[in-house]
Amino acid sequence: MTPVHATFGEVAAERRIASVPLSHVSVELGHLYMEDYEAGPDRLREQFRKVAPWLATVRSLWQERVPGGRARVSTCFLVDDYFSRFSTPAELVPMVLEAAAEHDLTIDYLARESACARSGGVELARLVEDRLVDDPPPETDGSRPPVKETGWLCNGSRSPRTAPVQAMGKARPWEPPAQNAKRGHSIFVDVELWDERGPRRTWSCPFLAAVWQLLRLGLLRSDGRVPLPPVALDGDWPRDWDGLPAVVRLNPQAAPFSAYTTLSVLSPRFLPVELAVRTILSQFAVDDEVLRQVATRSEGEGIRLEEELVDRISYVFV
């Protein structure tokens, strides 16, 4: 008989989780829809005109907060190539960069929204879906299907569905939805994460935006690896969106793409989307080792981070 030699060890001891360099804050300078680009350079100039003062303010605040005033601030811009494919990178990206430069803004990183769904064989949206933890309301009886079956996620209990009353039966009175962690009155949020038509799944805008926030916070890993490390573009801008890297490093001197905190300067029309994003992220379980890495490094710099993930995310709606 052939002898069998087995080696036993702790899986956790063999697990390797890559770390990422971190800025202090990642500032999103814009996230526009197809109609914004169709409106031409003037719409882009107006966006960056509103953004410029806020970026200056953020830099100043972090310089005061960081010992020695050496704040690491990176900027990014997200292009929607998932829900619509408008123009080409060769035509659109130079227009965006020129409009930003007119207001003395430098975009350090440019990302494709479709990469938040899937890129390079890595399905980021699925990674996030797999780490969602249902937040059941008190006295739950298990009748509500889990989010992975329905594609809907909420922050409390929905109104019970009314059904026809049987003869001699007692009608069930209407009940309002209720937020789990309400402060006084409920603000109930019910978010559609995806829809499916046949074999094709389409991820919702709030869900992809939640993936985007996790990427910017450096909290996603795929088999222990950083899923979408920024890369420099080799050559001219491609004529097709699929030829553009998921995250392009535009500024060789830029601070790291991911950061301890994020700030997004957005139009008010994104407010309901970002409320949905915060609802999703409040039920996302970050890998413990990744959290430990970030906490250790921030403490080493004398930076106190909020314990709740959503409290590391800020917005300016202009």
VOBA-1610 file (N, C-alpha, C; in pm, whole numbers, padded with zeros to 5 digits, always signed):
BEGIN
Met+00083-00120+00000Met+00000+00000+00000Met+00086+00125+00000Thr+00042+00225-00069Thr+00115+00352-00073Thr+00082+00433+00050Pro+00184+00473+00128Pro+00157+00552+00250Pro+00102+00689+00214Val+00014+00741+00300Val-00043+00873+00283Val+00013+00964+00390His+00070+01074+00350His+00127+01171+00443His+00037+01294+00442Ala-00025+01325+00554Ala-00116+01440+00564Ala-00057+01545+00656Thr-00072+01669+00618Thr-00027+01781+00700Thr-00149+01861+00742Phe-00162+01885+00870Phe-00276+01959+00921Phe-00231+02097+00966Gly-00318+02194+00946Gly-00287+02330+00989Gly-00413+02413+00995Glu-00405+02524+01064Glu-00519+02614+01073Glu-00537+02687+00941Val-00661+02687+00889Val-00688+02758+00764Val-00658+02906+00779Ala-00695+02963+00896Ala-00674+03106+00918Ala-00526+03142+00912Ala-00441+03047+00956Ala-00297+03077+00957Ala-00242+03083+00815Glu-00307+03009+00721Glu-00259+03006+00584Glu-00321+03116+00499Arg-00419+03181+00554Arg-00493+03282+00480Arg-00410+03409+00465Arg-00402+03459+00345Arg-00325+03580+00320Arg-00419+03687+00264Ile-00428+03797+00334Ile-00512+03907+00290Ile-00423+04023+00251Ala-00428+04060+00124Ala-00345+04171+00076Ala-00390+04302+00138Ser-00296+04390+00162Ser-00328+04523+00212Ser-00319+04622+00095Val-00382+04736+00111Val-00378+04838+00007Val-00326+04968+00066Pro-00253+05046-00013Pro-00215+05180+00035Pro-00340+05265+00050Leu-00341+05354+00148Leu-00462+05431+00178Leu-00432+05580+00188Ser-00515+05658+00122Ser-00515+05803+00144Ser-00596+05832+00269His-00602+05957+00308His-00688+05994+00419His-00832+06011+00372Val-00849+06063+00251Val-00984+06081+00198Val-00981+06068+00046Ser-01083+06001-00007Ser-01104+05990-00151Ser-01221+06081-00187Val-01198+06177-00275Val-01302+06274-00312Val-01351+06243-00453Glu-01480+06214-00463Glu-01541+06189-00593Glu-01587+06323-00651Leu-01530+06360-00764Leu-01558+06490-00825Leu-01680+06489-00914Gly-01736+06373-00939Gly-01855+06370-01022Gly-01895+06230-01061His-02023+06214-01085His-02082+06090-01137His-02202+06136-01217Leu-02186+06135-01349Leu-02287+06196-01435Leu-02358+06091-01519Tyr-02478+06127-01564Tyr-02557+06039-01650Tyr-02532+06074-01797Met-02585+05989-01883Met-02564+06007-02027Met-02611+06144-02074Glu-02725+06190-02019Glu-02778+06319-02065Glu-02685+06436-02030Asp-02604+06418-01924Asp-02509+06523-01888Asp-02400+06536-01993Tyr-02352+06421-02042Tyr-02250+06425-02146Tyr-02308+06474-02278Glu-02433+06436-02306Glu-02496+06480-02429Glu-02515+06632-02429Ala-02527+06690-02309Ala-02544+06836-02298Ala-02417+06911-02335Gly-02304+06839-02340Gly-02180+06901-02385Gly-02091+06954-02275Pro-01979+07017-02314Pro-01878+07063-02217Pro-01931+07162-02114Asp-02031+07243-02151Asp-02081+07343-02057Asp-02140+07277-01931Arg-02209+07166-01947Arg-02264+07095-01832Arg-02151+07043-01744Leu-02044+06994-01803Leu-01930+06945-01727Leu-01861+07061-01654Arg-01845+07173-01722Arg-01782+07290-01659Arg-01863+07335-01537Glu-01995+07332-01549Glu-02080+07373-01437Glu-02063+07278-01318Gln-02052+07148-01346Gln-02029+07051-01239Gln-01899+07080-01166Phe-01792+07100-01240Phe-01662+07121-01177Phe-01652+07258-01111Arg-01725+07355-01162Arg-01727+07487-01097Arg-01784+07475-00956Lys-01887+07393-00940Lys-01948+07373-00809Lys-01859+07288-00717Val-01784+07198-00776Val-01703+07104-00697Val-01577+07169-00641Ala-01514+07257-00718Ala-01382+07311-00684Ala-01372+07366-00541Pro-01465+07450-00494Pro-01452+07503-00357Pro-01457+07395-00250Trp-01534+07289-00275Trp-01547+07183-00175Trp-01420+07101-00165Leu-01354+07077-00277Leu-01228+07004-00273Leu-01124+07084-00195Ala-01119+07215-00217Ala-01025+07299-00143Ala-01055+07294+00007Thr-01183+07292+00043Thr-01221+07285+00184Thr-01179+07153+00247Val-01201+07044+00174Val-01164+06912+00225Val-01013+06903+00248Arg-00936+06953+00154Arg-00789+06951+00170Arg-00748+07028+00296Ser-00808+07144+00315Ser-00774+07227+00431Ser-00810+07158+00562Leu-00927+07096+00568Leu-00971+07029+00690Leu-00880+06912+00725Trp-00840+06835+00625Trp-00754+06720+00653Trp-00611+06763+00685Gln-00565+06872+00629Gln-00432+06923+00665Gln-00427+06963+00811Glu-00539+07015+00863Glu-00547+07050+01004Glu-00555+06926+01093Arg-00616+06821+01041Arg-00639+06699+01119Arg-00518+06608+01126Val-00438+06605+01019Val-00325+06512+01011Val-00200+06576+01071Pro-00129+06504+01159Pro-00005+06557+01215Pro+00093+06597+01104Gly+00144+06718+01112Gly+00237+06767+01011Gly+00169+06824+00888Gly+00035+06814+00883Gly-00038+06871+00771Gly-00020+06800+00639Arg+00035+06679+00644Arg+00061+06606+00518Arg-00056+06515+00485Ala-00166+06573+00453Ala-00286+06497+00422Ala-00276+06434+00283Arg-00317+06310+00274Arg-00321+06238+00147Arg-00465+06244+00094Val-00483+06321-00011Val-00616+06340-00070Val-00610+06297-00215Ser-00694+06202-00253Ser-00699+06160-00394Ser-00838+06194-00449Thr-00844+06213-00580Thr-00970+06245-00645Thr-01005+06137-00747Cys-01134+06121-00772Cys-01177+06019-00867Cys-01302+06066-00941Phe-01331+05999-01049Phe-01447+06031-01132Phe-01501+05901-01189Leu-01632+05879-01176Leu-01694+05755-01221Leu-01773+05780-01348Val-01748+05697-01450Val-01818+05707-01578Val-01920+05594-01587Asp-02044+05629-01619Asp-02149+05528-01631Asp-02141+05462-01768Asp-02081+05342-01772Asp-02079+05264-01895Asp-02154+05133-01875Tyr-02234+05126-01768Tyr-02310+05003-01739Tyr-02452+05013-01792Phe-02521+05121-01759Phe-02659+05138-01801Phe-02671+05200-01940Ser-02566+05267-01985Ser-02568+05325-02118Ser-02424+05340-02167Arg-02404+05319-02295Arg-02271+05334-02355Arg-02274+05455-02447Phe-02247+05571-02389Phe-02250+05694-02466Phe-02109+05728-02515Ser-02097+05760-02641Ser-01971+05803-02699Ser-01865+05693-02682Thr-01738+05735-02675Thr-01626+05642-02656Thr-01528+05706-02559Pro-01440+05626-02496Pro-01339+05687-02408Pro-01254+05790-02480Ala-01222+05763-02605Ala-01136+05855-02681Ala-01201+05991-02698Glu-01335+05995-02705Glu-01405+06121-02725Glu-01446+06185-02592Leu-01489+06104-02496Leu-01548+06157-02374Leu-01445+06195-02268Val-01345+06109-02245Val-01252+06133-02135Val-01174+06263-02152Pro-01117+06293-02269Pro-01048+06423-02283Pro-01140+06541-02254Met-01268+06532-02292Met-01362+06640-02265Met-01380+06660-02115Val-01388+06549-02040Val-01402+06557-01893Val-01277+06618-01831Leu-01160+06573-01873Leu-01035+06621-01815Leu-01013+06769-01845Glu-01047+06812-01965Glu-01031+06953-02000Glu-01125+07041-01919Ala-01250+06997-01900Ala-01346+07075-01822Ala-01300+07087-01676Ala-01243+06979-01621Ala-01192+06983-01484Ala-01072+07077-01473Ala-00984+07071-01571Ala-00862+07154-01568Ala-00896+07303-01572Glu-01006+07339-01637Glu-01046+07480-01644Glu-01076+07537-01506His-01105+07449-01409His-01131+07494-01273His-01022+07445-01177Asp-00902+07422-01233Asp-00783+07383-01157Asp-00806+07254-01078Leu-00883+07163-01135Leu-00907+07034-01072Leu-00830+06925-01147Thr-00767+06839-01071Thr-00697+06724-01129Thr-00770+06597-01090Ile-00811+06520-01189Ile-00874+06390-01163Ile-00763+06286-01157Asp-00743+06229-01040Asp-00634+06132-01022Asp-00669+05995-01080Tyr-00795+05955-01062Tyr-00838+05822-01104Tyr-00973+05830-01176Leu-00985+05757-01286Leu-01110+05747-01358Leu-01152+05601-01360Ala-01279+05574-01324Ala-01327+05437-01312Ala-01451+05416-01397Arg-01472+05292-01436Arg-01590+05252-01513Arg-01692+05187-01420Glu-01818+05231-01429Glu-01921+05175-01341Glu-01945+05027-01369Ser-01929+04984-01494Ser-01951+04844-01526Ser-01855+04753-01451Ala-01737+04807-01414Ala-01640+04727-01340Ala-01689+04695-01200Cys-01782+04776-01148Cys-01839+04748-01016Cys-01928+04624-01020Ala-01969+04585-01141Ala-02046+04461-01157Ala-01952+04344-01184Arg-01865+04362-01283Arg-01774+04254-01320Arg-01658+04311-01400Ser-01539+04264-01371Ser-01422+04310-01446Ser-01308+04209-01430Gly-01245+04175-01542Gly-01130+04086-01537Gly-01159+03951-01474Gly-01279+03901-01495Gly-01316+03772-01438Gly-01359+03778-01293Val-01355+03895-01232Val-01396+03911-01092Val-01534+03976-01088Glu-01629+03909-01026Glu-01765+03962-01014Glu-01779+04031-00879Leu-01747+04160-00881Leu-01749+04236-00756Leu-01887+04242-00694Ala-01990+04261-00778Ala-02125+04268-00724Ala-02161+04139-00651Arg-02120+04026-00704Arg-02147+03898-00638Arg-02070+03888-00506Leu-01948+03942-00504Leu-01871+03941-00380Leu-01944+04016-00270Val-02001+04131-00307Val-02074+04211-00208Val-02204+04140-00169Glu-02273+04085-00267Glu-02397+04012-00237Glu-02372+03899-00136Asp-02261+03828-00153Asp-02231+03714-00066Asp-02204+03755+00079Arg-02173+03883+00101Arg-02141+03927+00236Arg-02252+04015+00297Leu-02369+04013+00235Leu-02482+04082+00293Leu-02540+03999+00407Val-02571+04064+00516Val-02626+03998+00634Val-02765+04056+00659Asp-02866+03971+00653Asp-03003+04019+00675Asp-03017+04081+00814Asp-03090+04190+00818Asp-03118+04259+00945Asp-03265+04238+00979Pro-03299+04122+01038Pro-03440+04092+01062Pro-03499+04180+01171Pro-03621+04226+01153Pro-03685+04307+01257Pro-03721+04221+01378Pro-03748+04283+01492Pro-03787+04208+01611Pro-03912+04124+01584Glu-03916+04008+01650Glu-04030+03916+01641Glu-04053+03867+01498Thr-03945+03854+01422Thr-03956+03800+01286Thr-03996+03654+01292Asp-04089+03613+01204Asp-04132+03474+01204Asp-04073+03392+01090Gly-03983+03452+01012Gly-03919+03378+00904Gly-04001+03370+00777Ser-04114+03440+00772Ser-04198+03433+00653Ser-04144+03516+00537Arg-04060+03614+00568Arg-04005+03698+00462Arg-03883+03629+00402Pro-03880+03606+00270Pro-03763+03541+00209Pro-03638+03625+00226Pro-03521+03563+00233Pro-03396+03639+00248Pro-03365+03722+00124Val-03279+03822+00142Val-03248+03915+00035Val-03189+03844-00086Lys-03114+03735-00067Lys-03051+03667-00179Lys-03153+03597-00268Glu-03274+03577-00218Glu-03379+03517-00299Glu-03464+03623-00369Thr-03488+03732-00300Thr-03580+03833-00354Thr-03511+03943-00431Gly-03384+03974-00395Gly-03317+04089-00456Gly-03361+04221-00396Trp-03432+04216-00285Trp-03479+04337-00215Trp-03424+04338-00074Leu-03376+04456-00031Leu-03318+04471+00102Leu-03383+04592+00168Cys-03421+04576+00296Cys-03483+04688+00366Cys-03422+04705+00504Asn-03457+04814+00569Asn-03400+04845+00700Asn-03500+04827+00813Gly-03597+04739+00793Gly-03697+04717+00897Gly-03797+04612+00855Ser-03923+04632+00891Ser-04029+04538+00855Ser-04128+04606+00762Arg-04159+04538+00653Arg-04255+04590+00556Arg-04397+04579+00611Ser-04487+04653+00550Ser-04628+04636+00583Ser-04670+04494+00544Pro-04741+04423+00632Pro-04784+04287+00596Pro-04881+04291+00480Arg-04868+04191+00394Arg-04955+04183+00277Arg-05095+04144+00321Thr-05192+04217+00273Thr-05331+04184+00306Thr-05384+04078+00209Ala-05468+03988+00260Ala-05524+03880+00178Ala-05675+03878+00198Pro-05748+03822+00102Pro-05893+03813+00119Pro-05929+03740+00248Val-06028+03791+00317Val-06071+03731+00444Val-06169+03618+00418Gln-06146+03502+00480Gln-06237+03391+00466Gln-06369+03422+00537Ala-06473+03349+00500Ala-06604+03367+00562Ala-06592+03351+00713Met-06649+03442+00784Met-06649+03443+00931Met-06510+03473+00987Gly-06415+03503+00899Gly-06281+03534+00946Gly-06270+03679+00989Lys-06164+03707+01061Lys-06141+03842+01112Lys-06040+03914+01024Ala-06077+04029+00976Ala-05987+04106+00889Ala-05866+04155+00969Arg-05750+04145+00907Arg-05627+04193+00972Arg-05612+04341+00943Pro-05601+04422+01045Pro-05590+04567+01020Pro-05457+04601+00952Trp-05460+04712+00878Trp-05338+04757+00812Trp-05233+04795+00915Glu-05107+04760+00886Glu-04996+04797+00973Glu-04892+04872+00890Pro-04835+04977+00945Pro-04733+05052+00870Pro-04599+04980+00871Pro-04513+05009+00774Pro-04376+04959+00783Pro-04305+05025+00900Ala-04198+04962+00949Ala-04126+05017+01065Ala-03976+04999+01046Gln-03902+05103+01075Gln-03756+05099+01070Gln-03703+05028+01194Asn-03600+04946+01176Asn-03544+04872+01290Asn-03485+04964+01395Ala-03395+05052+01352Ala-03323+05137+01448Ala-03375+05280+01438Lys-03503+05296+01453Lys-03562+05429+01436Lys-03530+05519+01554Arg-03528+05648+01527Arg-03512+05749+01631Arg-03638+05834+01631Gly-03732+05790+01712Gly-03861+05857+01714Gly-03953+05798+01609His-03949+05852+01489His-04034+05805+01380His-03951+05727+01279Ser-04016+05636+01210Ser-03948+05550+01114Ser-03920+05622+00982Ile-03804+05591+00926Ile-03774+05624+00786Ile-03746+05490+00720Phe-03849+05434+00661Phe-03840+05298+00606Phe-03785+05304+00464Val-03686+05220+00436Val-03623+05215+00304Val-03624+05072+00253Asp-03671+05053+00131Asp-03674+04921+00068Asp-03605+04935-00067Val-03494+04863-00085Val-03405+04884-00199Val-03404+04762-00291Glu-03425+04786-00419Glu-03410+04679-00517Glu-03263+04669-00557Leu-03204+04552-00534Leu-03062+04533-00562Leu-03036+04487-00705Trp-03130+04416-00762Trp-03115+04368-00900Trp-03252+04326-00953Asp-03259+04309-01085Asp-03373+04241-01145Asp-03320+04141-01246Glu-03401+04044-01278Glu-03357+03937-01368Glu-03460+03915-01477Arg-03412+03915-01599Arg-03496+03883-01714Arg-03430+03766-01785Gly-03488+03648-01763Gly-03425+03527-01815Gly-03295+03502-01741Pro-03189+03469-01812Pro-03061+03440-01745Pro-02982+03565-01708Arg-03025+03680-01754Arg-02948+03803-01733Arg-02992+03875-01606Arg-02894+03908-01523Arg-02920+03988-01404Arg-02865+04129-01426Thr-02947+04228-01396Thr-02905+04368-01404Thr-02901+04424-01263Trp-02783+04467-01222Trp-02765+04523-01088Trp-02819+04665-01086Ser-02875+04705-00974Ser-02933+04838-00962Ser-02824+04943-00942Cys-02858+05068-00971Cys-02765+05179-00951Cys-02720+05189-00805Pro-02810+05181-00705Pro-02763+05188-00565Pro-02668+05075-00529Phe-02692+04955-00583Phe-02604+04844-00547Phe-02464+04864-00605Leu-02456+04908-00731Leu-02324+04934-00790Leu-02256+05051-00719Ala-02333+05150-00675Ala-02275+05261-00600Ala-02222+05215-00465Ala-02287+05114-00405Ala-02235+05058-00279Ala-02102+04986-00303Val-02093+04913-00414Val-01965+04848-00451Val-01857+04954-00470Trp-01893+05063-00537Trp-01800+05172-00563Trp-01746+05231-00432Gln-01833+05252-00334Gln-01789+05304-00204Gln-01693+05206-00137Leu-01722+05078-00142Leu-01635+04977-00079Leu-01498+04973-00146Leu-01495+04990-00279Leu-01368+04995-00350Leu-01287+05116-00303Arg-01352+05231-00292Arg-01283+05354-00251Arg-01234+05344-00106Leu-01304+05268-00024Leu-01262+05249+00115Leu-01159+05137+00129Gly-01128+05069+00020Gly-01028+04962+00025Gly-01070+04842+00104Leu-01200+04810+00106Leu-01251+04705+00193Leu-01295+04579+00120Leu-01270+04571-00011Leu-01307+04451-00086Leu-01184+04368-00120Arg-01201+04235-00111Arg-01097+04141-00150Arg-01161+04027-00227Ser-01085+03973-00322Ser-01126+03855-00397Ser-01020+03748-00378Asp-01054+03644-00302Asp-00956+03540-00266Asp-00833+03602-00201Gly-00855+03704-00119Gly-00747+03769-00047Gly-00676+03877-00125Arg-00707+03890-00254Arg-00637+03987-00339Arg-00722+04113-00357Val-00653+04224-00385Val-00722+04349-00417Val-00783+04333-00556Pro-00914+04348-00570Pro-00980+04312-00696Pro-00950+04402-00815Leu-00946+04534-00796Leu-00928+04625-00909Leu-00819+04727-00879Pro-00694+04686-00877Pro-00588+04785-00854Pro-00580+04883-00970Pro-00562+05011-00942Pro-00552+05109-01050Pro-00431+05082-01138Val-00447+05107-01266Val-00336+05088-01361Val-00324+05212-01448Ala-00204+05237-01495Ala-00181+05348-01588Ala-00221+05303-01728Leu-00272+05395-01807Leu-00312+05363-01943Leu-00189+05359-02032Asp-00178+05251-02107Asp-00065+05234-02198Asp-00111+05270-02339Gly-00075+05389-02384Gly-00115+05430-02517Gly-00231+05529-02515Asp-00297+05542-02629Asp-00406+05638-02643Asp-00534+05585-02579Trp-00630+05676-02561Trp-00760+05633-02512Trp-00825+05540-02614Pro-00878+05427-02568Pro-00937+05330-02662Pro-01067+05381-02723Arg-01108+05316-02832Arg-01233+05353-02900Arg-01352+05276-02844Asp-01327+05187-02750Asp-01435+05105-02693Asp-01420+05102-02542Trp-01532+05106-02469Trp-01526+05108-02323Trp-01464+04982-02265Asp-01486+04869-02331Asp-01430+04744-02280Asp-01278+04741-02290Gly-01222+04830-02371Gly-01077+04837-02382Gly-01013+04926-02276Leu-01095+04989-02194Leu-01044+05079-02089Leu-01032+05002-01958Pro-00918+05012-01888Pro-00906+04945-01758Pro-01014+04987-01662Ala-01044+04902-01565Ala-01152+04929-01470Ala-01129+05058-01393Val-01007+05075-01343Val-00969+05197-01271Val-00838+05245-01331Val-00840+05363-01392Val-00722+05417-01459Val-00656+05521-01369Arg-00526+05507-01350Arg-00451+05608-01276Arg-00406+05715-01375Leu-00462+05835-01361Leu-00432+05943-01454Leu-00315+06028-01409Asn-00297+06038-01279Asn-00194+06125-01222Asn-00085+06040-01158Pro+00035+06036-01215Pro+00142+05953-01160Pro+00180+05991-01017Gln+00157+06117-00976Gln+00192+06164-00842Gln+00074+06156-00745Ala-00032+06090-00785Ala-00153+06089-00703Ala-00134+06011-00574Ala-00205+06054-00469Ala-00215+05975-00347Ala-00293+05848-00378Pro-00289+05747-00292Pro-00357+05620-00322Pro-00505+05637-00353Phe-00555+05546-00437Phe-00695+05549-00478Phe-00789+05526-00360Ser-00765+05420-00283Ser-00849+05389-00167Ser-00810+05478-00050Ala-00903+05492+00044Ala-00880+05587+00153Ala-00955+05544+00279Tyr-00915+05603+00392Tyr-00985+05578+00518Tyr-01130+05626+00511Thr-01151+05737+00441Thr-01285+05796+00431Thr-01311+05839+00287Thr-01439+05862+00256Thr-01473+05911+00123Thr-01565+06032+00133Leu-01556+06116+00033Leu-01648+06230+00017Leu-01690+06232-00129Ser-01820+06241-00153Ser-01872+06249-00289Ser-01947+06381-00306Val-01909+06457-00408Val-01977+06582-00440Val-02071+06554-00556Leu-02201+06554-00526Leu-02299+06505-00622Leu-02416+06602-00636Ser-02491+06582-00743Ser-02616+06655-00762Ser-02719+06605-00661Pro-02813+06691-00618Pro-02918+06646-00525Pro-03002+06530-00576Arg-03003+06507-00709Arg-03082+06396-00762Arg-03027+06261-00717Phe-02903+06259-00666Phe-02844+06134-00618Phe-02878+06106-00472Leu-02948+06197-00406Leu-02974+06179-00263Leu-03050+06050-00234Pro-03160+06016-00305Pro-03225+05888-00277Pro-03138+05767-00307Val-03053+05778-00409Val-02962+05668-00441Val-02866+05645-00325Glu-02811+05754-00271Glu-02712+05738-00164Glu-02776+05696-00032Leu-02904+05731-00010Leu-02975+05676+00105Leu-02984+05524+00092Ala-03013+05477-00029Ala-03017+05334-00054Ala-02879+05270-00034Val-02774+05339-00078Val-02637+05289-00061Val-02607+05268+00087Arg-02643+05364+00170Arg-02616+05354+00313Arg-02698+05240+00377Thr-02817+05217+00324Thr-02897+05106+00373Thr-02830+04973+00340Ile-02777+04962+00220Ile-02707+04840+00179Ile-02582+04818+00263Leu-02500+04921+00276Leu-02373+04907+00348Leu-02393+04882+00497Ser-02506+04923+00551Ser-02532+04896+00692Ser-02555+04747+00717Gln-02574+04670+00609Gln-02595+04526+00622Gln-02486+04447+00549Phe-02370+04510+00531Phe-02256+04445+00467Phe-02152+04408+00572Ala-02107+04283+00569Ala-02009+04235+00667Ala-01869+04242+00605Val-01788+04334+00652Val-01650+04347+00604Val-01565+04236+00664Asp-01473+04183+00586Asp-01380+04081+00636Asp-01307+04133+00760Asp-01303+04053+00866Asp-01243+04096+00993Asp-01097+04134+00978Glu-01023+04058+00897Glu-00880+04087+00880Glu-00859+04218+00806Val-00944+04246+00708Val-00935+04373+00636Val-00963+04489+00730Leu-01066+04475+00813Leu-01097+04579+00911Leu-00980+04601+01006Arg-00918+04491+01048Arg-00805+04501+01142Arg-00689+04575+01077Gln-00662+04546+00950Gln-00553+04614+00879Gln-00576+04766+00878Val-00697+04805+00842Val-00728+04948+00832Val-00720+05014+00969Ala-00774+04947+01071Ala-00773+05004+01207Ala-00629+05021+01258Thr-00545+04921+01234Thr-00406+04928+01280Thr-00332+05043+01215Arg-00352+05061+01086Arg-00280+05166+01015Arg-00331+05305+01052Ser-00462+05318+01067Ser-00516+05450+01105Ser-00472+05489+01245Glu-00471+05392+01337Glu-00425+05421+01473Glu-00278+05459+01474Gly-00199+05394+01388Gly-00058+05428+01379Gly-00034+05570+01330Glu-00130+05626+01258Glu-00120+05763+01209Glu-00190+05862+01300Gly-00248+05810+01408Gly-00322+05899+01497Gly-00454+05945+01441Ile-00512+05866+01350Ile-00641+05898+01288Ile-00748+05809+01349Arg-00848+05872+01410Arg-00957+05795+01467Arg-01068+05779+01364Leu-01100+05655+01332Leu-01206+05627+01235Leu-01335+05588+01306Glu-01446+05623+01246Glu-01576+05583+01299Glu-01589+05431+01291Glu-01651+05373+01390Glu-01669+05228+01391Glu-01766+05183+01283Glu-01875+05256+01265Glu-01973+05219+01164Glu-01921+05255+01025Leu-01931+05159+00934Leu-01882+05179+00798Leu-01944+05300+00732Val-02077+05315+00745Val-02145+05425+00675Val-02104+05561+00728Asp-02049+05566+00850Asp-02006+05694+00906Asp-01870+05738+00854Arg-01806+05656+00773Arg-01681+05695+00708Arg-01707+05755+00570Ile-01833+05766+00533Ile-01875+05814+00402Ile-01947+05947+00419Ser-01905+06048+00344Ser-01967+06179+00352Ser-02008+06226+00212Tyr-02098+06326+00212Tyr-02150+06378+00087Tyr-02161+06529+00090Val-02153+06588-00026Val-02196+06727-00048Val-02288+06722-00168Phe-02411+06770-00150Phe-02507+06774-00261Phe-02520+06918-00309Val-02478+06942-00432Val-02476+07078-00486Val-02553+07086-00618
//
